Amino acid sequence: MSNVISEEQELHLVQQVDKKLKRMRYSAAHFDNAISGYREMHKSRWDDLSLLTLRGLRRFHPIIRNLFDSYDASFHILDLSEEGAGPVIAGLSLLSDSIMTFTAEEDSKEVIEGFLPRRSLYIMSIQHTAFTWNGQNYQRKRRISVLLRNVD
């Protein structure tokens, strides 16, 4: 899903997290070497406009709504520098066959599904600094992700 918040809301959220992130240095490597060139923090206190924006995400999917309803509103913030890399993820699927689903942000009807048989290995990599998507060229720059996780 693309454009789920406005550009103004995006800039406001970035301003809220940049207050602390700008005082931090980018780390060379994560403890598990999954990412480099990153800063991270947790944030549980937001101003009213940020809360309104974040709570508005609940309307997009029941999973998001459940996360907000069951979570203590602490968000994991990940800031990946333009030179930062990561992650490469390898997974071993155990005990049951399953399907891994990837959905295009621009069009939720664009879906790629991969069958993961029991005892299979999969590898995902998102280390691109420049890429082409749907015929358009992109240059990756600094990226901030606001993550809400189920920590049960």
MDTraj code that builds the backbone (N, CA, C; nanometers):
import mdtraj as md
import numpy as np

residues = "MET SER ASN VAL ILE SER GLU GLU GLN GLU LEU HIS LEU VAL GLN GLN VAL ASP LYS LYS LEU LYS ARG MET ARG TYR SER ALA ALA HIS PHE ASP ASN ALA ILE SER GLY TYR ARG GLU MET HIS LYS SER ARG TRP ASP ASP LEU SER LEU LEU THR LEU ARG GLY LEU ARG ARG PHE HIS PRO ILE ILE ARG ASN LEU PHE ASP SER TYR ASP ALA SER PHE HIS ILE LEU ASP LEU SER GLU GLU GLY ALA GLY PRO VAL ILE ALA GLY LEU SER LEU LEU SER ASP SER ILE MET THR PHE THR ALA GLU GLU ASP SER LYS GLU VAL ILE GLU GLY PHE LEU PRO ARG ARG SER LEU TYR ILE MET SER ILE GLN HIS THR ALA PHE THR TRP ASN GLY GLN ASN TYR GLN ARG LYS ARG ARG ILE SER VAL LEU LEU ARG ASN VAL ASP".split()
xyz = np.array([
    [0.0850, -0.1166, 0.0000],
    [0.0000, 0.0000, 0.0000],
    [0.0901, 0.1236, 0.0000],
    [0.0742, 0.2047, -0.0967],
    [0.1565, 0.3251, -0.1022],
    [0.0745, 0.4470, -0.0619],
    [0.1448, 0.5497, -0.0215],
    [0.0830, 0.6770, 0.0169],
    [-0.0250, 0.6613, 0.1241],
    [0.0038, 0.5831, 0.2266],
    [-0.0934, 0.5639, 0.3346],
    [-0.0950, 0.6830, 0.4304],
    [0.0083, 0.7661, 0.4234],
    [0.0087, 0.8926, 0.4966],
    [0.0507, 1.0016, 0.3988],
    [0.0226, 1.1258, 0.4326],
    [0.0577, 1.2383, 0.3461],
    [0.2053, 1.2736, 0.3620],
    [0.2566, 1.3517, 0.2699],
    [0.3951, 1.3970, 0.2792],
    [0.4158, 1.4811, 0.4058],
    [0.3145, 1.5611, 0.4420],
    [0.3236, 1.6425, 0.5633],
    [0.3314, 1.5546, 0.6878],
    [0.2508, 1.4485, 0.6922],
    [0.2558, 1.3560, 0.8058],
    [0.3911, 1.2858, 0.8121],
    [0.4439, 1.2459, 0.6962],
    [0.5749, 1.1827, 0.6910],
    [0.6820, 1.2761, 0.7489],
    [0.6825, 1.4012, 0.7035],
    [0.7828, 1.4974, 0.7518],
    [0.7699, 1.5208, 0.9012],
    [0.6468, 1.5247, 0.9506],
    [0.6257, 1.5443, 1.0943],
    [0.6799, 1.4260, 1.1751],
    [0.6529, 1.3030, 1.1298],
    [0.7056, 1.1853, 1.1995],
    [0.8585, 1.1850, 1.1978],
    [0.9184, 1.2206, 1.0839],
    [1.0648, 1.2264, 1.0747],
    [1.1192, 1.3303, 1.1721],
    [1.0542, 1.4457, 1.1796],
    [1.0978, 1.5477, 1.2763],
    [1.0927, 1.4950, 1.4191],
    [0.9892, 1.4176, 1.4505],
    [0.9748, 1.3638, 1.5856],
    [1.0871, 1.2670, 1.6213],
    [1.1262, 1.1808, 1.5289],
    [1.2311, 1.0833, 1.5600],
    [1.3700, 1.1417, 1.5412],
    [1.3837, 1.2398, 1.4517],
    [1.5153, 1.3006, 1.4283],
    [1.5679, 1.3775, 1.5490],
    [1.4797, 1.4205, 1.6369],
    [1.5248, 1.4920, 1.7573],
    [1.6269, 1.4087, 1.8330],
    [1.6026, 1.2796, 1.8442],
    [1.6954, 1.1910, 1.9140],
    [1.7981, 1.1297, 1.8188],
    [1.7546, 1.0894, 1.6988],
    [1.8461, 1.0236, 1.6057],
    [1.9648, 1.1117, 1.5696],
    [1.9426, 1.2418, 1.5553],
    [2.0519, 1.3316, 1.5164],
    [2.1614, 1.3393, 1.6225],
    [2.1307, 1.3029, 1.7449],
    [2.2319, 1.3025, 1.8516],
    [2.3071, 1.1696, 1.8575],
    [2.2686, 1.0758, 1.7725],
    [2.3294, 0.9426, 1.7733],
    [2.4195, 0.9270, 1.6505],
    [2.5199, 0.8418, 1.6620],
    [2.6058, 0.8092, 1.5483],
    [2.5514, 0.6858, 1.4785],
    [2.5784, 0.6788, 1.3483],
    [2.5456, 0.5563, 1.2762],
    [2.6405, 0.4468, 1.3230],
    [2.5876, 0.3295, 1.3501],
    [2.6694, 0.2155, 1.3926],
    [2.7220, 0.1421, 1.2703],
    [2.8440, 0.0916, 1.2842],
    [2.9072, 0.0220, 1.1723],
    [2.8417, -0.1132, 1.1472],
    [2.8085, -0.1849, 1.2540],
    [2.7500, -0.3185, 1.2354],
    [2.6597, -0.3528, 1.3526],
    [2.5489, -0.4177, 1.3220],
    [2.4538, -0.4658, 1.4215],
    [2.5157, -0.5846, 1.4946],
    [2.4688, -0.6143, 1.6148],
    [2.5264, -0.7247, 1.6927],
    [2.5242, -0.8564, 1.6169],
    [2.4282, -0.8741, 1.5273],
    [2.4208, -0.9989, 1.4510],
    [2.4696, -0.9813, 1.3066],
    [2.5318, -0.8659, 1.2781],
    [2.5856, -0.8325, 1.1456],
    [2.4801, -0.8325, 1.0353],
    [2.3533, -0.8180, 1.0712],
    [2.2470, -0.8174, 0.9711],
    [2.2406, -0.6848, 0.8964],
    [2.2770, -0.5756, 0.9627],
    [2.2732, -0.4447, 0.8990],
    [2.3963, -0.3650, 0.9381],
    [2.4290, -0.2673, 0.8545],
    [2.5374, -0.1746, 0.8861],
    [2.4917, -0.0344, 0.8480],
    [2.5589, 0.0672, 0.9038],
    [2.5216, 0.2049, 0.8745],
    [2.3823, 0.2379, 0.9233],
    [2.3566, 0.2103, 1.0498],
    [2.2216, 0.2270, 1.1026],
    [2.2242, 0.2956, 1.2387],
    [2.1103, 0.3515, 1.2735],
    [2.0825, 0.3998, 1.4090],
    [1.9460, 0.3425, 1.4448],
    [1.9282, 0.3105, 1.5722],
    [1.7974, 0.2589, 1.6128],
    [1.7638, 0.3063, 1.7522],
    [1.6354, 0.3107, 1.7774],
    [1.5856, 0.3556, 1.9074],
    [1.4435, 0.3023, 1.9252],
    [1.3945, 0.3138, 2.0466],
    [1.2546, 0.2842, 2.0752],
    [1.1869, 0.4154, 2.1112],
    [1.0629, 0.4290, 2.0719],
    [0.9888, 0.5515, 2.1022],
    [0.8492, 0.5124, 2.1471],
    [0.8116, 0.5586, 2.2633],
    [0.6779, 0.5281, 2.3147],
    [0.5948, 0.6548, 2.3350],
    [0.6600, 0.7702, 2.3394],
    [0.5858, 0.8959, 2.3599],
    [0.5876, 0.9765, 2.2308],
    [0.4676, 1.0091, 2.1816],
    [0.4504, 1.0826, 2.0579],
    [0.3636, 1.2046, 2.0837],
    [0.3778, 1.3069, 2.0034],
    [0.2868, 1.4204, 2.0144],
    [0.1515, 1.3814, 1.9536],
    [0.0510, 1.4666, 1.9727],
    [-0.0855, 1.4333, 1.9307],
    [-0.0968, 1.4089, 1.7804],
    [-0.0302, 1.4907, 1.6985],
    [-0.0391, 1.4744, 1.5533],
    [0.0229, 1.3424, 1.5089],
    [0.1347, 1.3044, 1.5687],
    [0.1977, 1.1763, 1.5354],
    [0.1084, 1.0598, 1.5756],
    [0.0503, 1.0674, 1.6951],
    [-0.0404, 0.9611, 1.7401],
    [-0.1596, 0.9462, 1.6471],
    [-0.2143, 1.0579, 1.6035],
    [-0.3275, 1.0544, 1.5108],
    [-0.2868, 0.9858, 1.3800],
    [-0.1687, 1.0186, 1.3298],
    [-0.1181, 0.9575, 1.2064],
    [-0.0974, 0.8086, 1.2251],
    [-0.0288, 0.7700, 1.3315],
    [0.0021, 0.6289, 1.3541],
    [-0.1232, 0.5470, 1.3804],
    [-0.2142, 0.6007, 1.4586],
    [-0.3395, 0.5280, 1.4861],
    [-0.4252, 0.5148, 1.3602],
    [-0.4085, 0.6082, 1.2675],
    [-0.4830, 0.6022, 1.1413],
    [-0.4464, 0.4809, 1.0575],
    [-0.3294, 0.4233, 1.0824],
    [-0.2870, 0.3045, 1.0072],
    [-0.3729, 0.1831, 1.0394],
    [-0.4443, 0.1885, 1.1514],
    [-0.5275, 0.0764, 1.1945],
    [-0.6327, 0.0396, 1.0909],
    [-0.6747, 0.1350, 1.0114],
    [-0.7836, 0.1105, 0.9162],
    [-0.7415, 0.0233, 0.7982],
    [-0.6129, 0.0005, 0.7801],
    [-0.5664, -0.0691, 0.6608],
    [-0.5702, -0.2209, 0.6701],
    [-0.5627, -0.2739, 0.7902],
    [-0.5612, -0.4203, 0.7997],
    [-0.5895, -0.4623, 0.9432],
    [-0.6643, -0.5711, 0.9632],
    [-0.6932, -0.6175, 1.0993],
    [-0.5670, -0.6500, 1.1797],
    [-0.4621, -0.6970, 1.1135],
    [-0.3378, -0.7262, 1.1863],
    [-0.2810, -0.5988, 1.2471],
    [-0.2838, -0.4895, 1.1717],
    [-0.2343, -0.3611, 1.2230],
    [-0.3206, -0.3168, 1.3404],
    [-0.4513, -0.3297, 1.3244],
    [-0.5439, -0.2913, 1.4322],
    [-0.5159, -0.3727, 1.5583],
    [-0.4937, -0.5036, 1.5428],
    [-0.4652, -0.5890, 1.6578],
    [-0.3336, -0.5517, 1.7248],
    [-0.2330, -0.5170, 1.6444],
    [-0.1057, -0.4742, 1.7031],
    [-0.1246, -0.3500, 1.7891],
    [-0.1996, -0.2529, 1.7391],
    [-0.2234, -0.1310, 1.8164],
    [-0.3052, -0.1603, 1.9418],
    [-0.4035, -0.2494, 1.9284],
    [-0.4901, -0.2785, 2.0422],
    [-0.4207, -0.3595, 2.1509],
    [-0.3196, -0.4383, 2.1140],
    [-0.2568, -0.5263, 2.2116],
    [-0.1163, -0.4838, 2.2503],
    [-0.0683, -0.3784, 2.1963],
    [0.0710, -0.3384, 2.2147],
    [0.0801, -0.2191, 2.3081],
    [0.1955, -0.2005, 2.3694],
    [0.2111, -0.0894, 2.4634],
    [0.2503, 0.0415, 2.3956],
    [0.2345, 0.0504, 2.2648],
    [0.2608, 0.1711, 2.1854],
    [0.4078, 0.2108, 2.1823],
    [0.4959, 0.1179, 2.2045],
    [0.6383, 0.1436, 2.1892],
    [0.6791, 0.0992, 2.0492],
    [0.7406, 0.1885, 1.9770],
    [0.7784, 0.1622, 1.8394],
    [0.9295, 0.1484, 1.8291],
    [0.9714, 0.0596, 1.7435],
    [1.1128, 0.0422, 1.7127],
    [1.1408, 0.1299, 1.5904],
    [1.2373, 0.2192, 1.6019],
    [1.2731, 0.3093, 1.4933],
    [1.4080, 0.2652, 1.4390],
    [1.4149, 0.2409, 1.3089],
    [1.5386, 0.2019, 1.2434],
    [1.5699, 0.3058, 1.1368],
    [1.6883, 0.3656, 1.1465],
    [1.7356, 0.4670, 1.0531],
    [1.8541, 0.4078, 0.9782],
    [1.8372, 0.3805, 0.8501],
    [1.9422, 0.3206, 0.7677],
    [2.0001, 0.4309, 0.6791],
    [2.1316, 0.4557, 0.6921],
    [2.1962, 0.5605, 0.6137],
    [2.1970, 0.5254, 0.4658],
    [2.2274, 0.6237, 0.3835],
    [2.2336, 0.6003, 0.2396],
    [2.3366, 0.4927, 0.2064],
    [2.4462, 0.4900, 0.2827],
    [2.5505, 0.3902, 0.2603],
    [2.5247, 0.2607, 0.3358],
    [2.4261, 0.2622, 0.4223],
    [2.3962, 0.1448, 0.5036],
    [2.3505, 0.0284, 0.4189],
    [2.3704, -0.0884, 0.4717],
    [2.3309, -0.2096, 0.3985],
    [2.2567, -0.3029, 0.4912],
    [2.1746, -0.3842, 0.4314],
    [2.1101, -0.4877, 0.5083],
    [1.9660, -0.5005, 0.4731],
    [1.9050, -0.5956, 0.5190],
    [1.9667, -0.7180, 0.5650],
    [1.9703, -0.8233, 0.4543],
    [2.0516, -0.9212, 0.4757],
    [2.0414, -1.0459, 0.4015],
    [1.9850, -1.1443, 0.5021],
    [1.8771, -1.2054, 0.4679],
    [1.8101, -1.2963, 0.5609],
    [1.8030, -1.4344, 0.4970],
    [1.8460, -1.5323, 0.5700],
    [1.8319, -1.6704, 0.5259],
    [1.7474, -1.7421, 0.6300],
    [1.6549, -1.8206, 0.5837],
    [1.5672, -1.8915, 0.6752],
    [1.5546, -2.0378, 0.6394],
    [1.5408, -2.1171, 0.7406],
    [1.5195, -2.2598, 0.7249],
    [1.3783, -2.2892, 0.7727],
    [1.2957, -2.3411, 0.6844],
    [1.1555, -2.3659, 0.7150],
    [1.1414, -2.5072, 0.7713],
    [1.0923, -2.5164, 0.8949],
    [1.0853, -2.6456, 0.9643],
    [0.9414, -2.6843, 0.9994],
    [0.9181, -2.8109, 1.0118],
    [0.7964, -2.8750, 1.0628],
    [0.6767, -2.8741, 0.9690],
    [0.6651, -2.7763, 0.8799],
    [0.5473, -2.7722, 0.7947],
    [0.5776, -2.7001, 0.6640],
    [0.5134, -2.7396, 0.5564],
    [0.5171, -2.6640, 0.4322],
    [0.4471, -2.5308, 0.4570],
    [0.4873, -2.4276, 0.3840],
    [0.4219, -2.2981, 0.3995],
    [0.4364, -2.2178, 0.2709],
    [0.3734, -2.1029, 0.2692],
    [0.3827, -2.0113, 0.1559],
    [0.4307, -1.8774, 0.2075],
    [0.5358, -1.8218, 0.1444],
    [0.5830, -1.6883, 0.1762],
    [0.5215, -1.5949, 0.0726],
    [0.4606, -1.4867, 0.1186],
    [0.3908, -1.3953, 0.0294],
    [0.4559, -1.2573, 0.0333],
    [0.4829, -1.2029, -0.0847],
    [0.5336, -1.0665, -0.0995],
    [0.4295, -0.9892, -0.1777],
    [0.3931, -0.8712, -0.1277],
    [0.2934, -0.7880, -0.1929],
    [0.3555, -0.6545, -0.2283],
    [0.3356, -0.6081, -0.3519],
    [0.3889, -0.4791, -0.3958],
    [0.3223, -0.3672, -0.3176],
    [0.4011, -0.2728, -0.2691],
    [0.3450, -0.1602, -0.1958],
    [0.2552, -0.0756, -0.2850],
    [0.2927, -0.0642, -0.4130],
    [0.2186, 0.0223, -0.5045],
    [0.0837, -0.0358, -0.5441],
    [0.0742, -0.1685, -0.5448],
    [-0.0478, -0.2338, -0.5904],
    [-0.0630, -0.3659, -0.5166],
    [-0.1556, -0.3695, -0.4231],
    [-0.1716, -0.4891, -0.3406],
    [-0.2170, -0.6109, -0.4220],
    [-0.2550, -0.5893, -0.5482],
    [-0.2919, -0.7013, -0.6347],
    [-0.1676, -0.7675, -0.6946],
    [-0.0527, -0.6981, -0.6897],
    [0.0725, -0.7566, -0.7369],
    [0.1303, -0.8403, -0.6238],
    [0.1187, -0.9705, -0.6377],
    [0.1587, -1.0622, -0.5318],
    [0.2519, -1.1679, -0.5893],
    [0.3580, -1.1936, -0.5168],
    [0.4458, -1.3050, -0.5497],
    [0.4408, -1.3996, -0.4313],
    [0.4097, -1.5236, -0.4596],
    [0.4062, -1.6237, -0.3543],
    [0.5094, -1.7301, -0.3842],
    [0.5768, -1.7722, -0.2819],
    [0.6742, -1.8787, -0.2965],
    [0.6409, -1.9936, -0.2032],
    [0.6391, -2.1116, -0.2577],
    [0.6130, -2.2302, -0.1777],
    [0.7405, -2.2672, -0.1030],
    [0.7309, -2.2807, 0.0275],
    [0.8437, -2.3210, 0.1106],
    [0.8155, -2.4596, 0.1665],
    [0.8692, -2.5611, 0.1009],
    [0.8479, -2.6950, 0.1551],
    [0.9188, -2.7109, 0.2892],
    [0.8665, -2.7970, 0.3684],
    [0.9310, -2.8305, 0.4952],
    [1.0781, -2.8621, 0.4694],
    [1.1645, -2.8131, 0.5563],
    [1.3095, -2.8329, 0.5489],
    [1.3740, -2.7591, 0.4319],
    [1.3092, -2.6531, 0.3809],
    [1.3677, -2.5760, 0.2708],
    [1.4430, -2.4547, 0.3248],
    [1.5317, -2.4018, 0.2420],
    [1.6123, -2.2839, 0.2755],
    [1.5737, -2.1724, 0.1808],
    [1.5517, -2.0514, 0.2347],
    [1.5248, -1.9359, 0.1497],
    [1.6211, -1.8239, 0.1877],
    [1.6532, -1.7404, 0.0899],
    [1.7449, -1.6283, 0.1107],
    [1.6811, -1.5041, 0.0505],
    [1.6775, -1.3958, 0.1302],
    [1.6264, -1.2668, 0.0834],
    [1.7377, -1.1641, 0.1020],
    [1.7494, -1.0739, 0.0051],
    [1.8510, -0.9697, 0.0127],
    [1.7915, -0.8390, -0.0353],
    [1.8148, -0.7315, 0.0406],
    [1.7680, -0.5987, 0.0002],
    [1.8820, -0.4987, 0.0139],
    [1.9961, -0.5314, -0.0457],
    [2.1141, -0.4458, -0.0344],
    [2.1296, -0.3515, -0.1527],
    [2.0265, -0.3286, -0.2281],
    [2.0374, -0.2454, -0.3466],
    [2.0523, -0.0981, -0.3100],
    [2.1456, -0.0283, -0.3759],
    [2.1561, 0.1168, -0.3598],
    [2.0887, 0.1877, -0.4760],
    [2.0763, 0.1191, -0.5879],
    [2.0019, 0.1693, -0.7029],
    [1.9241, 0.0510, -0.7595],
    [1.8025, 0.0774, -0.8036],
    [1.7216, -0.0322, -0.8542],
    [1.6166, 0.0212, -0.9504],
    [1.5593, -0.0689, -1.0272],
    [1.4511, -0.0363, -1.1195],
    [1.3284, -0.1145, -1.0766],
    [1.2162, -0.0458, -1.0676],
    [1.0904, -0.1096, -1.0310],
    [0.9840, -0.0591, -1.1268],
    [0.9151, -0.1507, -1.1930],
    [0.8116, -0.1166, -1.2908],
    [0.8627, -0.0169, -1.3950],
    [0.9864, -0.0379, -1.4405],
    [1.0435, 0.0455, -1.5454],
    [1.0954, 0.1807, -1.5010],
    [1.0871, 0.2114, -1.3726],
    [1.1350, 0.3401, -1.3221],
    [1.2600, 0.3178, -1.2390],
    [1.3625, 0.4045, -1.2592],
    [1.4877, 0.3938, -1.1853],
    [1.4786, 0.4691, -1.0532],
    [1.5362, 0.4095, -0.9490],
    [1.5362, 0.4685, -0.8159],
    [1.6771, 0.4655, -0.7586],
    [1.7091, 0.5647, -0.6777],
    [1.8337, 0.5676, -0.6019],
    [1.7950, 0.5626, -0.4546],
    [1.8444, 0.4623, -0.3827],
    [1.8106, 0.4528, -0.2409],
    [1.8864, 0.5587, -0.1631],
    [1.8169, 0.6261, -0.0742],
    [1.8751, 0.7274, 0.0134],
    [1.8504, 0.6850, 0.1573],
    [1.8746, 0.7752, 0.2502],
    [1.8463, 0.7458, 0.3902],
    [1.7019, 0.7004, 0.4033],
    [1.6808, 0.6018, 0.4908],
    [1.5464, 0.5506, 0.5117],
    [1.5224, 0.5325, 0.6609],
    [1.4072, 0.5768, 0.7068],
    [1.3656, 0.5528, 0.8453],
    [1.2442, 0.4622, 0.8416],
    [1.2484, 0.3557, 0.9199],
    [1.1337, 0.2661, 0.9328],
    [1.0805, 0.2768, 1.0741],
    [0.9490, 0.2926, 1.0856],
    [0.8791, 0.2925, 1.2138],
    [0.8113, 0.1563, 1.2228],
    [0.8590, 0.0734, 1.3147],
    [0.8139, -0.0655, 1.3229],
    [0.7310, -0.0889, 1.4481],
    [0.6199, -0.1515, 1.4305],
    [0.5340, -0.1925, 1.5405],
    [0.5308, -0.3435, 1.5365],
    [0.5730, -0.4052, 1.6441],
    [0.5852, -0.5508, 1.6449],
    [0.5017, -0.6121, 1.7555],
    [0.4604, -0.7326, 1.7307],
    [0.3979, -0.8127, 1.8342],
    [0.5107, -0.8807, 1.9095],
    [0.5260, -0.8500, 2.0366],
    [0.6391, -0.9010, 2.1142],
    [0.6013, -1.0171, 2.2041],
    [0.4876, -1.0792, 2.1791],
    [0.4455, -1.1940, 2.2615],
    [0.5422, -1.3085, 2.2488],
])
top = md.Topology()
chain = top.add_chain()
for i, resn in enumerate(residues, 1):
    res = top.add_residue(resn, chain, resSeq=i)
    for name in ("N", "CA", "C"):
        top.add_atom(name, md.element.get_by_symbol(name[0]), res)
traj = md.Trajectory(xyz[None], top)
